[in-house]
């Protein structure tokens, strides 16, 4: 489709009029289709009472779009098939037939500007057939054994079914618990340990939520399988998945989950007594091997399978609608992420585009149209749609003429020149009849704008912008008027006032008489709101060139920096001054008692703000706490407390009397607010962080954080500890007289291990006892583990690493395991290394071992009471050392958008491991992580990135580990280079 301006039809005799669309000034109101509603995957129940399927399609377009549909990439003949009806853009399929109407549907919307194809959506027929009528035999199980009942669901689509089981009567469903489990994959019912109450008739109830259909079958008991195992599973990023694992056994097994190559994801949840592991919002880092472990006192079993995480395609770089000048260069770029890596293809006007690289060197009218970029992998398809409009028009200022401009004398002005033109026109300026060129004051910007600095009256006049391209010429003229610059003639000056007084801030300015002027006031950068703060701020009512600010009944918070801004539509100027508000002092802070005697106390405090007038003295006041009499001035030492003091001793108090104290500051402007009140010589602060537990067998260890000395409030300070077993009624109490004490150990041979105790602690002094702390729960010490870890095995992984695993001990009072290892030829006590793991682990990695050495390994359980007996020693031999010499990089060569790195083969020394291959880490400079490649070749092709420096690290790897590394740096950039009259985009890289 050719799109030109009206003038081109007359001036260009080569244009074929039957293919010309003449675009008037409002041509830009038209646009190609933009989808607002697209078809979605649909499952049609075979027994649906509504015998039709509706596939949605709606597009916004001007002129309005017309629609057609495709089934399996073939256009549907709407006139020749009475099953299909077009309603608006929607496709209605009446009386659907399974073998005829199943498939992939797509909608095509088109108008004069081009065509778009929607995303594909599938139509499938959903069904749930009846169970087999074949009779099932009864199942006989001894009490205490495990059993499994098979559901054997009938043929169905889609795969998503839910299963429940009924015992004897409908609709009473069997509750699921630690003993009974229903697999939502197979529908089978598993009973880990059968008892007499399980006898009866069992029914499997299956439902298909997609087609809202349920069926019931009455199978009897079946021979038992031993377990449910989750298979290798693939999930998409963001999905939720559930792994199932269930074991038969007596005693009923306990199920544990772990991820073999790291911690279980933080977004996991275990349910159904361990039978379900749910992974929510799965991410790439959740990929790995997962293990289900079932344990009871008779043994254990494990099952492992891999979870792979892939991703739906997602745009990282997409296309958007654009207008481009004829003969210009343009590149359409689409980049998508996903796993597997998406394949990208292009459509133009709904048909496959013959070009693979959408780089246009010299656009033509035939390049106009609707383009679609489609990225797809096995998980789905995404579309990016855009209209490319190639235009050619002579310059015109019809919609954007050069406008009249105002500029203040000695200021700066920019006059814009933005004609509509294609190709891009060349632009020039004149003032009157004088052509303008770049100088120290005059600049013509790349976009055509004219900038003039330090304007004067001589710059006033008419300015004309000239635009020209190969289609024609045009110009537009605007007038520049120079006004007088605005100047502050009366600036505000620094002022200070007392609280409650009023003052004013002067501000006046001269300005061009043809312009309006306004004055804006700010206080510390915040604009003054005269409507809300009218009781304290007022403008000079005379207005005009005066912006005087009146400040009434000043408060302390009105102090600060005041800024006056005089502004006109052309320019603005500012001036500022400070206002100081003086007043009585603020309250003193942190009043406390440092020393309490029978008839005196020593008070200390911190100075408050003096509000710009020095504090001359302090007054200490007190009152009897019990009588609550009026505050009285205290007798102090010194008698007159000067303004620079922060302590005083209050005299003539009565013994054993509780008082409250406060301090008041005074300056020449008055007496300030009283300080906070200090009262109660009895402790008011309780010890914190109550805890404890652990320790040696038959002990109860109680810990706390001591009270700080400033809160003792008197002599003879100490703590009272109260504790009792959880179910006892009477508290035991112990006094600790040391004010710095942090713990107390209660020894009692009759205390059972790991007994739950309630504990609380309070402070006391000579005047009395303070409040108790919050009650904490702690446990008495455990017994040292007596069980030896068994089935300890180990395997060397490399020259410096090994893995060791064992069967966990069955005792509950175990905090973890200590693994000790040492070289066979060395003293075990002097040279051994130790690793500690939690009780949830039954394997760990050993590191920092020496190459080619024989090691002995032992494992022992521990808890807070100490270490249990060691296991039998296991012996391993570490691998030879990895290659000590780095690969020698011998080649670096550019290959289009990639760089080829080559290196020499590394020959291991006699005491080094044989080379298995090479690892290449490609990372951005300054980062420690990147993309890791493995190869058995001695070269690799790596992509060159557009921006930033990248580092390539090459090392040999072997059974002994990774060898020494060789590095090389790559810099990436993007360039445009001419080639035989065309413009092609290519990437170049430099190797450093």
Order of alpha helices (4+ residues) and beta strands (2+ residues): beta-alpha-beta-beta-beta-beta-beta-beta-beta-beta-beta-alpha-beta-beta-beta-beta-beta-beta-beta-beta-beta-beta-beta-beta-beta-beta-beta-beta-beta-beta-beta-beta-beta-beta-beta-beta-beta-beta-beta-beta-beta-beta-beta-beta-beta-beta-beta-beta-beta-beta-beta-beta-beta-beta-beta-beta-beta-beta-beta-beta-beta-beta-beta-beta-beta-beta-beta-beta-beta-beta-beta-beta-beta-beta-beta-beta-beta-beta-beta-beta-alpha-beta-beta-beta-beta-beta-beta-beta-beta-beta-beta-beta-beta-beta
